[in-house]
Amino acid sequence: MRFTVEQIGSFEGVYSAILTPFDKERKLNQAVLRRLVNYQLGQGLHGFFVCGSTGEGFLMSPEERRRVAEVVVEETRGRGKVIVHVGHISSDIAASLAHHAEKIGADAISSTSPVYYPVGIEGTFYHYKIIASACSLPFLAYNIPATTKIGLIPEHLSGLSEMETFIGMKYTGYNLFEMGTIAEEMGERGIVLFGADEMFLPALTMGARGSIGSTQNLLPARFVEIYQAFQRGEIQRARELQTQVNRVVRVLLKYGSPAWKAYAKKSGFDCGEHRPPFKPLTSEQLKELFSELEPTGVL
């Protein structure tokens, strides 16, 4: 089936690549996850990207990933969109996750390009077709070449469009010319949701129709304000908000992925530590992190 322009457009907006909270034994903390969902929806987010890079999807078993998706769908209760990242090194396991996402009532699925094995773009198309054929949900290609080594470029759109359920792309990268070309060539028949938080506003000017990112867990209202200000044509206000966000992102990037969970804990959402191979921040690093965040005014 092909999706209508209206159905594709319904995915516009701001999504968090929602954190996966773990307890002290590194098992899923469902209570905190439910609190995160409700808090972020209350701040105006339009939905969630589940078990992506930020959600540590690749560090969980398929059974754990299914449960995370179930909890987010249950708690969202139709108040926002739930996009489940089903990417896996195995196409068959990814397909089983896609089938499960449809079964529990998710709104869409997404997947990175294949990882580890050098299968190239033809292998990527094959991987995606296996996943997409496992369910009837809208499919978003997850373009993140910094980690997968396979970048999706405008010339690949014809291959992606052979999948009837393909509706667009989560684009995580800095090449806005390339991203803008992808958005232009898809037109209303496809959507780009941008994944580099620190460049959300410029991405909107180049054709992105929303965002999916890590920092939306921490500053959800600011990202929604950027999006709304841009839609109203208030570019100076949007620029001011993006600058505020970037002061925070600049600090977080210095300390790496564990900094996002450290910030979340400081904000009242104890998401535990990242799973290995991420190394926990030391007490000294945490002290320095919050010392550097203090002047940004967001704590």
C-alpha positions as a LaTeX table, in Angstrom:
\begin{tabular}{lrrr}
\hline
Residue & $x$ (\AA) & $y$ (\AA) & $z$ (\AA) \\
\hline
Met1 & 0.00 & 0.00 & 0.00 \\
Arg2 & 1.06 & 3.59 & $-0.62$ \\
Phe3 & 0.42 & 6.20 & 2.02 \\
Thr4 & $-1.36$ & 9.46 & 1.25 \\
Val5 & 0.20 & 12.91 & 1.51 \\
Glu6 & $-1.97$ & 13.50 & 4.58 \\
Gln7 & $-0.80$ & 10.31 & 6.26 \\
Ile8 & 2.84 & 11.15 & 5.58 \\
Gly9 & 2.35 & 14.73 & 6.77 \\
Ser10 & 0.92 & 13.49 & 10.07 \\
Phe11 & 4.46 & 12.53 & 11.08 \\
Glu12 & 5.68 & 16.14 & 11.08 \\
Gly13 & 6.85 & 17.45 & 14.42 \\
Val14 & 9.35 & 17.02 & 17.22 \\
Tyr15 & 10.22 & 13.60 & 18.61 \\
Ser16 & 12.62 & 12.48 & 21.29 \\
Ala17 & 14.94 & 9.58 & 20.62 \\
Ile18 & 13.72 & 8.46 & 24.00 \\
Leu19 & 16.20 & 7.27 & 26.59 \\
Thr20 & 15.83 & 3.72 & 27.88 \\
Pro21 & 15.99 & 3.86 & 31.70 \\
Phe22 & 17.77 & 1.02 & 33.48 \\
Asp23 & 17.85 & 0.13 & 37.17 \\
Lys24 & 20.99 & $-0.64$ & 39.18 \\
Glu25 & 21.13 & $-4.11$ & 37.62 \\
Arg26 & 20.88 & $-2.57$ & 34.13 \\
Lys27 & 17.39 & $-3.98$ & 33.61 \\
Leu28 & 14.54 & $-1.94$ & 32.13 \\
Asn29 & 13.04 & 0.53 & 34.61 \\
Gln30 & 9.47 & 0.65 & 33.37 \\
Ala31 & 8.29 & 3.16 & 35.96 \\
Val32 & 10.82 & 5.81 & 34.92 \\
Leu33 & 10.16 & 5.13 & 31.23 \\
Arg34 & 6.44 & 5.76 & 31.76 \\
Arg35 & 7.24 & 9.00 & 33.61 \\
Leu36 & 9.51 & 10.11 & 30.76 \\
Val37 & 6.77 & 9.50 & 28.19 \\
Asn38 & 4.21 & 11.52 & 30.12 \\
Tyr39 & 6.61 & 14.35 & 30.93 \\
Gln40 & 7.74 & 14.75 & 27.34 \\
Leu41 & 4.21 & 14.64 & 25.95 \\
Gly42 & 3.27 & 17.26 & 28.54 \\
Gln43 & 6.08 & 19.46 & 27.22 \\
Gly44 & 4.58 & 19.35 & 23.74 \\
Leu45 & 6.54 & 16.63 & 21.95 \\
His46 & 4.73 & 14.95 & 19.07 \\
Gly47 & 6.03 & 11.46 & 19.74 \\
Phe48 & 8.92 & 9.09 & 20.29 \\
Phe49 & 11.64 & 7.23 & 18.42 \\
Val50 & 12.08 & 4.02 & 20.42 \\
Cys51 & 15.23 & 1.90 & 20.81 \\
Gly52 & 17.38 & 4.02 & 18.53 \\
Ser53 & 20.98 & 5.01 & 19.18 \\
Thr54 & 20.09 & 7.12 & 22.21 \\
Gly55 & 17.75 & 4.39 & 23.45 \\
Glu56 & 20.61 & 1.85 & 23.32 \\
Gly57 & 18.60 & $-0.46$ & 21.09 \\
Phe58 & 21.67 & $-2.26$ & 19.79 \\
Leu59 & 22.72 & $-3.03$ & 23.38 \\
Met60 & 19.48 & $-4.83$ & 24.26 \\
Ser61 & 18.12 & $-8.25$ & 23.42 \\
Pro62 & 15.16 & $-8.45$ & 21.01 \\
Glu63 & 12.94 & $-9.40$ & 23.96 \\
Glu64 & 13.98 & $-6.28$ & 25.86 \\
Arg65 & 13.41 & $-4.11$ & 22.82 \\
Arg66 & 9.93 & $-5.51$ & 22.40 \\
Arg67 & 9.09 & $-4.66$ & 26.00 \\
Val68 & 10.40 & $-1.10$ & 25.69 \\
Ala69 & 8.24 & $-0.58$ & 22.61 \\
Glu70 & 5.21 & $-2.04$ & 24.39 \\
Val71 & 5.63 & 0.28 & 27.38 \\
Val72 & 5.97 & 3.40 & 25.21 \\
Val73 & 2.93 & 2.50 & 23.09 \\
Glu74 & 0.89 & 1.66 & 26.21 \\
Glu75 & 1.79 & 4.91 & 27.94 \\
Thr76 & 1.43 & 7.14 & 24.89 \\
Arg77 & $-2.15$ & 5.92 & 24.33 \\
Gly78 & $-2.52$ & 7.66 & 21.00 \\
Arg79 & $-1.42$ & 11.06 & 22.32 \\
Gly80 & 1.57 & 11.05 & 19.97 \\
Lys81 & 3.28 & 8.98 & 17.32 \\
Val82 & 5.50 & 6.04 & 18.24 \\
Ile83 & 8.21 & 5.14 & 15.72 \\
Val84 & 10.01 & 1.92 & 16.63 \\
His85 & 13.59 & 1.49 & 15.51 \\
Val86 & 13.91 & $-2.18$ & 14.51 \\
Gly87 & 17.42 & $-2.13$ & 13.06 \\
His88 & 19.56 & $-5.19$ & 13.80 \\
Ile89 & 22.61 & $-6.90$ & 12.35 \\
Ser90 & 20.22 & $-9.72$ & 11.35 \\
Ser91 & 17.56 & $-8.86$ & 8.77 \\
Asp92 & 15.35 & $-11.66$ & 10.10 \\
Ile93 & 15.46 & $-10.38$ & 13.68 \\
Ala94 & 14.81 & $-6.83$ & 12.44 \\
Ala95 & 11.79 & $-8.16$ & 10.52 \\
Ser96 & 10.47 & $-9.89$ & 13.63 \\
Leu97 & 10.77 & $-6.61$ & 15.56 \\
Ala98 & 8.87 & $-4.85$ & 12.76 \\
His99 & 6.09 & $-7.43$ & 12.92 \\
His100 & 5.89 & $-6.95$ & 16.69 \\
Ala101 & 5.75 & $-3.15$ & 16.34 \\
Glu102 & 2.66 & $-3.44$ & 14.17 \\
Lys103 & 1.08 & $-5.98$ & 16.50 \\
Ile104 & 1.32 & $-3.66$ & 19.54 \\
Gly105 & $-0.05$ & $-0.61$ & 17.73 \\
Ala106 & 3.06 & 1.43 & 16.90 \\
Asp107 & 2.67 & 4.08 & 14.20 \\
Ala108 & 5.79 & 3.44 & 12.12 \\
Ile109 & 9.09 & 1.59 & 11.99 \\
Ser110 & 12.61 & 2.67 & 11.14 \\
Ser111 & 15.96 & 0.99 & 10.61 \\
Thr112 & 19.58 & 1.92 & 10.16 \\
Ser113 & 21.49 & 0.55 & 7.20 \\
Pro114 & 23.10 & $-2.85$ & 7.85 \\
Val115 & 26.02 & $-2.76$ & 10.25 \\
Tyr116 & 29.32 & $-4.70$ & 10.44 \\
Tyr117 & 29.08 & $-6.70$ & 7.20 \\
Pro118 & 30.09 & $-4.64$ & 4.11 \\
Val119 & 26.98 & $-5.38$ & 2.04 \\
Gly120 & 26.87 & $-2.00$ & 0.29 \\
Ile121 & 23.83 & $-0.16$ & $-0.95$ \\
Glu122 & 22.29 & $-3.17$ & $-2.71$ \\
Gly123 & 22.51 & $-5.11$ & 0.53 \\
Thr124 & 20.91 & $-2.15$ & 2.27 \\
Phe125 & 17.95 & $-2.19$ & $-0.10$ \\
Tyr126 & 17.60 & $-5.96$ & 0.39 \\
His127 & 17.77 & $-5.53$ & 4.19 \\
Tyr128 & 15.12 & $-2.81$ & 4.10 \\
Lys129 & 12.78 & $-4.76$ & 1.85 \\
Ile130 & 12.86 & $-7.76$ & 4.18 \\
Ile131 & 12.03 & $-5.50$ & 7.13 \\
Ala132 & 9.31 & $-3.54$ & 5.34 \\
Ser133 & 7.63 & $-6.71$ & 4.06 \\
Ala134 & 7.19 & $-7.97$ & 7.63 \\
Cys135 & 4.45 & $-5.44$ & 8.38 \\
Ser136 & 2.27 & $-2.76$ & 6.80 \\
Leu137 & 3.51 & 0.16 & 8.92 \\
Pro138 & 5.11 & 3.26 & 7.36 \\
Phe139 & 8.88 & 2.83 & 7.03 \\
Leu140 & 11.49 & 5.52 & 7.67 \\
Ala141 & 15.05 & 4.82 & 6.55 \\
Tyr142 & 17.50 & 5.82 & 9.29 \\
Asn143 & 20.43 & 7.53 & 7.62 \\
Ile144 & 23.37 & 7.78 & 10.02 \\
Pro145 & 26.54 & 7.14 & 7.98 \\
Ala146 & 28.86 & 8.16 & 10.83 \\
Thr147 & 28.05 & 4.84 & 12.51 \\
Thr148 & 26.85 & 2.55 & 9.71 \\
Lys149 & 29.36 & 3.67 & 7.04 \\
Ile150 & 26.58 & 3.49 & 4.45 \\
Gly151 & 25.11 & 6.88 & 3.58 \\
Leu152 & 21.76 & 7.28 & 1.83 \\
Ile153 & 22.04 & 9.96 & $-0.85$ \\
Pro154 & 19.51 & 11.46 & $-3.29$ \\
Glu155 & 20.45 & 8.91 & $-5.97$ \\
His156 & 19.20 & 6.13 & $-3.68$ \\
Leu157 & 15.64 & 7.44 & $-3.48$ \\
Ser158 & 14.49 & 5.44 & $-6.50$ \\
Gly159 & 15.60 & 2.22 & $-4.83$ \\
Leu160 & 13.99 & 3.16 & $-1.52$ \\
Ser161 & 10.76 & 4.17 & $-3.26$ \\
Glu162 & 10.34 & 0.65 & $-4.59$ \\
Met163 & 9.11 & $-0.19$ & $-1.09$ \\
Glu164 & 5.42 & 0.72 & $-0.94$ \\
Thr165 & 5.58 & 1.58 & 2.75 \\
Phe166 & 8.60 & 3.92 & 2.47 \\
Ile167 & 7.61 & 7.42 & 3.65 \\
Gly168 & 10.94 & 9.15 & 4.20 \\
Met169 & 14.03 & 9.36 & 6.31 \\
Lys170 & 15.51 & 10.13 & 9.67 \\
Tyr171 & 18.58 & 12.05 & 8.54 \\
Thr172 & 21.40 & 12.32 & 11.07 \\
Gly173 & 24.28 & 14.19 & 9.48 \\
Tyr174 & 25.64 & 17.66 & 8.76 \\
Asn175 & 25.30 & 17.76 & 4.96 \\
Leu176 & 22.28 & 20.04 & 4.68 \\
Phe177 & 22.71 & 20.40 & 0.93 \\
Glu178 & 22.29 & 16.64 & 0.58 \\
Met179 & 19.44 & 16.54 & 3.06 \\
Gly180 & 17.70 & 19.41 & 1.32 \\
Thr181 & 18.01 & 17.67 & $-2.03$ \\
Ile182 & 16.45 & 14.52 & $-0.57$ \\
Ala183 & 13.58 & 16.55 & 0.88 \\
Glu184 & 13.08 & 18.42 & $-2.40$ \\
Glu185 & 13.05 & 15.28 & $-4.54$ \\
Met186 & 10.57 & 13.50 & $-2.26$ \\
Gly187 & 8.30 & 16.54 & $-2.04$ \\
Glu188 & 5.06 & 15.87 & $-0.19$ \\
Arg189 & 5.42 & 12.16 & $-0.93$ \\
Gly190 & 8.11 & 11.86 & 1.72 \\
Ile191 & 9.29 & 13.41 & 4.95 \\
Val192 & 12.69 & 14.15 & 6.48 \\
Leu193 & 12.99 & 14.20 & 10.27 \\
Phe194 & 16.35 & 15.64 & 11.23 \\
Gly195 & 18.63 & 14.00 & 13.80 \\
Ala196 & 21.45 & 16.45 & 14.57 \\
Asp197 & 19.98 & 18.49 & 17.44 \\
Glu198 & 22.45 & 21.36 & 17.16 \\
Met199 & 21.37 & 22.07 & 13.57 \\
Phe200 & 17.60 & 21.71 & 13.87 \\
Leu201 & 16.75 & 25.25 & 12.77 \\
Pro202 & 19.00 & 25.28 & 9.67 \\
Ala203 & 17.61 & 21.86 & 8.75 \\
Leu204 & 14.07 & 23.27 & 8.88 \\
Thr205 & 15.08 & 26.01 & 6.45 \\
Met206 & 16.39 & 23.31 & 4.06 \\
Gly207 & 13.23 & 21.22 & 4.05 \\
Ala208 & 13.19 & 19.05 & 7.18 \\
Arg209 & 9.70 & 18.75 & 8.62 \\
Gly210 & 10.63 & 17.89 & 12.17 \\
Ser211 & 13.31 & 16.35 & 14.33 \\
Ile212 & 14.22 & 13.21 & 16.22 \\
Gly213 & 16.98 & 13.68 & 18.75 \\
Ser214 & 18.66 & 12.94 & 22.06 \\
Thr215 & 18.47 & 16.40 & 23.60 \\
Gln216 & 14.71 & 16.46 & 23.14 \\
Asn217 & 14.69 & 14.21 & 26.24 \\
Leu218 & 16.22 & 17.02 & 28.25 \\
Leu219 & 14.89 & 20.23 & 26.66 \\
Pro220 & 11.66 & 19.11 & 24.97 \\
Ala221 & 9.83 & 22.42 & 25.25 \\
Arg222 & 12.68 & 24.37 & 23.66 \\
Phe223 & 12.71 & 22.12 & 20.61 \\
Val224 & 8.95 & 22.46 & 20.26 \\
Glu225 & 9.34 & 26.24 & 20.51 \\
Ile226 & 11.99 & 26.25 & 17.77 \\
Tyr227 & 9.64 & 24.29 & 15.53 \\
Gln228 & 6.65 & 26.52 & 16.28 \\
Ala229 & 8.62 & 29.76 & 15.93 \\
Phe230 & 9.87 & 28.63 & 12.53 \\
Gln231 & 6.35 & 27.80 & 11.42 \\
Arg232 & 5.20 & 31.28 & 12.45 \\
Gly233 & 8.07 & 32.89 & 10.57 \\
Glu234 & 9.71 & 34.12 & 13.77 \\
Ile235 & 13.22 & 33.22 & 12.67 \\
Gln236 & 15.04 & 35.46 & 15.15 \\
Arg237 & 13.19 & 33.85 & 18.06 \\
Ala238 & 13.92 & 30.39 & 16.67 \\
Arg239 & 17.58 & 31.33 & 16.34 \\
Glu240 & 17.72 & 32.49 & 19.96 \\
Leu241 & 16.23 & 29.19 & 21.13 \\
Gln242 & 18.62 & 27.17 & 18.95 \\
Thr243 & 21.52 & 29.09 & 20.48 \\
Gln244 & 20.30 & 28.20 & 23.97 \\
Val245 & 20.06 & 24.54 & 22.99 \\
Asn246 & 23.52 & 24.58 & 21.43 \\
Arg247 & 25.14 & 25.88 & 24.59 \\
Val248 & 23.91 & 22.73 & 26.30 \\
Val249 & 24.71 & 20.36 & 23.44 \\
Arg250 & 28.25 & 21.72 & 23.24 \\
Val251 & 28.86 & 20.68 & 26.86 \\
Leu252 & 27.14 & 17.30 & 26.56 \\
Leu253 & 29.13 & 16.34 & 23.47 \\
Lys254 & 32.33 & 16.98 & 25.39 \\
Tyr255 & 31.45 & 14.21 & 27.84 \\
Gly256 & 29.78 & 11.80 & 25.43 \\
Ser257 & 26.57 & 9.78 & 25.49 \\
Pro258 & 26.52 & 9.08 & 29.28 \\
Ala259 & 26.16 & 12.84 & 29.83 \\
Trp260 & 22.56 & 12.72 & 28.59 \\
Lys261 & 21.53 & 10.25 & 31.28 \\
Ala262 & 23.47 & 12.20 & 33.90 \\
Tyr263 & 21.53 & 15.34 & 32.94 \\
Ala264 & 18.26 & 13.38 & 33.04 \\
Lys265 & 19.03 & 12.18 & 36.57 \\
Lys266 & 19.77 & 15.74 & 37.65 \\
Ser267 & 16.34 & 16.67 & 36.24 \\
Gly268 & 14.55 & 14.03 & 38.31 \\
Phe269 & 14.56 & 11.08 & 35.90 \\
Asp270 & 17.06 & 8.51 & 37.11 \\
Cys271 & 17.68 & 6.46 & 33.96 \\
Gly272 & 20.61 & 4.58 & 35.42 \\
Glu273 & 23.86 & 4.14 & 33.55 \\
His274 & 24.47 & 3.27 & 29.92 \\
Arg275 & 25.14 & $-0.35$ & 29.16 \\
Pro276 & 28.69 & $-1.38$ & 28.27 \\
Pro277 & 30.76 & $-0.67$ & 26.29 \\
Phe278 & 29.86 & 2.87 & 27.39 \\
Lys279 & 32.03 & 3.70 & 30.38 \\
Pro280 & 30.31 & 5.53 & 33.26 \\
Leu281 & 31.39 & 9.06 & 34.01 \\
Thr282 & 33.58 & 9.39 & 37.08 \\
Ser283 & 32.48 & 11.51 & 40.03 \\
Glu284 & 35.02 & 14.12 & 38.96 \\
Gln285 & 33.66 & 14.14 & 35.40 \\
Leu286 & 30.11 & 14.52 & 36.69 \\
Lys287 & 31.20 & 17.46 & 38.84 \\
Glu288 & 32.87 & 19.09 & 35.85 \\
Leu289 & 29.85 & 18.38 & 33.62 \\
Phe290 & 27.40 & 20.14 & 35.88 \\
Ser291 & 29.85 & 22.94 & 36.56 \\
Glu292 & 30.01 & 23.60 & 32.81 \\
Leu293 & 26.24 & 23.30 & 32.41 \\
Glu294 & 25.54 & 25.78 & 35.20 \\
Pro295 & 26.30 & 28.94 & 33.13 \\
Thr296 & 23.88 & 27.81 & 30.39 \\
Gly297 & 20.99 & 28.48 & 32.78 \\
Val298 & 19.13 & 25.25 & 31.98 \\
Leu299 & 19.66 & 23.42 & 35.25 \\
\hline
\end{tabular}
